[in-house]
Amino acid sequence: MLWFLHLCAEAGIAVTSYTDNAEGVMLENADGSGRFTEVTLRPVVTIQGACSESEIAQLHKKANAFCFIANSVNFPVKHAPVLICP
């Protein structure tokens, strides 16, 4: 999220609200251990003024490339943003 907000600020995009309902897929082993195999971030982003869904999607993709957490895990971190432009 912090990288996304930083990139928006650099692009002159005013984010007025950001909430996320992340979902993960976990593989559980017979012995009770397990691991995540995939995570999908589902941010709801509210932008002040005009906005472009494709530009927001690109900023999420770029933020994912810079994200310390996404770069530290061995499973894909996907993004499914919802954009609100009042």
C-alpha positions, 0 to 999 in steps of 0.5 A, a space after each residue: 500500500 505504501 508504494 502505491 500511495 507514493 507512486 500516486 503522489 508522484 503521478 499527481 493522483 490524490 487518493 482520498 481513501 484506501 481500504 483492502 480486503 486481502 484474501 489468501 489461499 492456503 494449502 494445509 497438510 495432513 499434519 496440520 502445517 501449511 503454507 500460503 500458495 497465493 494472495 490477492 489484494 482487493 483494494 478499494 481506492 477512492 481518487 479525487 478528480 478524474 481517474 483512469 482504471 488502466 493507470 491505477 492498475 499500472 500503478 498497482 503493478 509497479 507498486 507490487 514490483 517494489 513491495 518488500 513483502 511481495 518480494 519476500 514471499 514465494 507465492 504470487 501476490 495478485 491485485 484486483 483493485 476497485 476504483 472509485 472516482 466520485 
